[in-house]
Amino acid sequence: MLALLDPPVVSASDAALSATLVVLVVAALGLLAWSAADGRRRRSWIPLLAFGGGVLALPIEPFWDVNVQFSFAANSHPVAFTAFGREIPVYLAFIYPAFIGWGSYLGYLLILRGATRRQLLMLPAAFFVADLLIEVAGAAADLWDYYGHQAWNPLDWPMYFGVLNGSITLLGGALLVMAERRLRGAGRMATLLVVPTAYVGVYAVAGWPTWAALNAAVPGVVVWFAGALTMSIAAGTCWLVADEVGVDCPAAEPRPAPITAPAEPADLTVSRA
């Protein structure tokens, strides 16, 4: 039986850790304020429930870290909690709601506003780029590290994580719309489970080939094939969701009726022989 690999020990500077926490707190609170204002205008609790769901998804992180061969810096303090032998830093409690929580809320808004399939697919694409920037910058500052025999890893960043993380936003948005339409009364509090469900769903449904390959004694080419399969499943899932909830053409304002000249009055005279 193949034993799980021990993560490498990396350490970040105190300045990098402090700056990361400050930036993420400000960003998360700013996005929360914007979303709460939008929810108040729309008289909807959905944005707050999406953010809350992002926080609720945090305990899933250490489970994935072990399986996907990812670790945080050994001095990532303050620590939010420890599970599966992994210490999870407090700053992650601000990344989750700001990324998958707010991202899912954006997906929800796009669907409600009648976005086309192409417009919907731009959402996971945009968050793929955001994930790339965040993860590469964090790795450069030694905040975290991927280890093992990762594949599809330009800039030492396995790009299938960007595909997976971007996909959460569209699936989460679609599930938020469904929850709002179907749940009533106190049952709407179950909407808190939407973002964690989208997160686990994407990572399990699309990620399983890669997780299995990373933790098996297989040639490197198998890991590359598994990574390609993971990205294909995630992209295909996004296409199916966009095809189901997207519209054929953008929603447009109704056009005023054309102005026409008044009709000539009918000739009501009766001819006499």
N, C-alpha and C positions, 0 to 999 in steps of 0.2 A: 504494500500500500504506500502511495506517495504521501509524505508528510507535507503539511503546509509550510511554506517558506517563511523564515523569520524576516521581518522588515528591516531595512538598513536604518542606522541611527543618523538622523540629520538634525541640525540645530539651526534655528533662525536667530538673527540678532534681536535684542530687546526693542530696538528702534523699529524694525520691520513688524514685529508682533503688535506693538502699540499703535503704529500707523494703520495697520490692517484693521484693528478693532475699531479705531475712531472712524475711518472711512466707511466701514460697513455699517456701523451704527447710524451715522448720518444718512447714508444712502437708504437704508431700510426704513428709517423713520420718515424720510422725505417721501418715499414711494407710498408708505402707509398713509401719510397725511393726504396725499393726492388721491389715493384710492378711496379713503374714507369720505373725502369731500364729494367725490363722484358718486359714491353710494348714497350719501345724504341727499344729493340732488335727485337721484333716481329713486329714493326711498327704498333702498335695498341693502341687506346685510351681506350680500355675496362677497364684496371685497374684503371685509373683515374676516369672514369665514374662510376665504381663500388664504389670507395671511396666516390665520390661526392653523389652518391645515398644513401650511409650510413648516410651522414650528412643530406641529404634531408628528411630522415625518422625520424629525431629527433622530429619534432613537433607532431608526433603520440604518443609519450611516455606518456604525461599526461592523454590522453584519456584512455589508457590501465591501467594506475596506479589507476584511480578511479574505474574501473570495476573489476580489478583483485585483488584489496585491497593490494596495495603496496605503500610505501611512503619513501621518502628520509629524511635524518636527517634535522631537522628544521634549523640548522645553516650551511647548505650546500652552502657556498659562495665561489667564486662568482657565481651568478645565471645567466644562459643563457637567460631564459624567464619564464614567468608565464602563465599558461593556466589551465582551469578547476579548479582553486583554488590551483594548485600545482606549486611549484617552482622547476624548472629543473636545476640542477647544470651544470656548464660549462664542468666539466670533462666528462659528458656523451657524449658531442660532439666529444670526442676522442674514447670512447668505441664503439659507433655505427659504424663508418667506419672501425675500427680495427677488430670488431667482424663480423658483418653481411656483411660489404662491402668487406673486405679481404677474409672472408670465402666464399662468393659467387664467388669471383674471383678464389679461389682455386677450387671450384666446376667446374667452366668454364674450367680451365686448365685440370682437370682430364678428363672431357668429350672430349675435343679436342685431348687429348693424347691417346684416346681409352681405358679408364679404364673399367674394368669388373664391373658387377653389384655389386659384393661383395666389390670391391675396392671403388666404389662410396658410398656404404652404410657405409663405415668406416669414411667418412667425417662427417656426422651428429653425429656419435657415438663419434668421437674425440672432436667435439665442445660441445657435452653434458658434457663430462668430464671437458672441459675448463669452461663451464658455472657453473658447480658445484663448482670448485675451486674459481672462481671469486665471486660468490654470497655468498658462505659460509664465505669467508674471509671478504667480505664487511659487512655482517651482524655482524660478530664478532667484527668489528671495529665500529659498530653502524653507518655505512654510510647509511644504509637503513633497512627496516623492512617489513615483510609480516604480515598482521593481518587478523582478521576474522577467519572463520572456514576452514582453508586450509586443504587439504588432501595430502596423499602420500608425507609427509614432513619429511624425515630423516634429521637430523641436522638442523631442523627448516627451511628447504629449500624445497618448493613444487617442486618435481622432474618433474612435467609436464611442467614447464617452461624450463628446460633443454632440454626436448624432442622437444618442440616448437622452441626454439632458435637454436638448432642444425639443425632442418629441414629446416630453412630458407636458410642455406648455399647451400644445394643441389638444392632446387627449384630455388634459385637465380642464381646458376651457369647454370642450364638448360635454364632459361629465357635469360641469357646473350648470350648464344650460339645462341638461336633463333633470338634474336635481331640483332646480328652481321650478321647473314646470310640473314636476310630479309630486314633490313633497309639500305637505301642508302643516300649518300650525307648528307645534313643538318638534315635529318630525324634521323640520328644516335644519335643526341643529346637526343632523346627520351629514349635512354638507361639509362639516369639518373633516370628514373622512375622504372627501373627493381627491384632494391633492396627494395625500399619502397613497391612496389607491392607484392613482395615475402613475406615481413614482415607482411603486413596487411592480405594477403591471408592466410598464415599459421595460424595466430592468430584468424582469423574469421572462416575459414573452419574447423579447428580442435579444436579451443579453446572454441567455443560457448557453449558446454554443461557445462563446468566448470564455465564460467562467469555467466551463467544463474543460476546455483546452488549456487554459492557463494553469489549472491545477492537476493536469495529467502529464504523464511522461510520454509526450508526443513530439514529433519533429516540429521545428519552427514553422514549416510551411502549413501545418495543420492549424496553428494559431492564426496565421494570416488568413487562411480560408475561413476559419470560424469568425474572425473579425469582420470579414466581408459579408458573411451571412448575417451577423448581428446588425450591421448597418443596413442591409437590404430589408430585413424584417422590420426594423424601425421606420425606414423610409416608406415601405409599403403600408405600414399601419397608418402613418400620417396621410398618405394618399387616400386610403379608404375612408378615414375620418373626414378629410376635406371634401371628398366626393359625396359623402352622405349629407353633410351639413352645409356645404357651400352652395352658392347659387350660380346660375349660368351667366348672369350679367350683373354688374353693380346696381345696387338700389339707386333709383333716381327720383328726383322731385317730380310730382305730376306736372305735366305741361298744361298751360291754359289752353282752352279751346280756341281755335282760330276765329278771328273776327271776320264775319261775312256781311255783305251788303243785305239790307232788309229785302225780303221778297216783295215783288210787285203785287198789289192787291188783285184779287181775282175779279174778272169781269162778270158781274152778276146780272147784267141786263138781259132781258128775254127778247129775242127777235120775234117780230110779228109778220105773219104772212101778208 
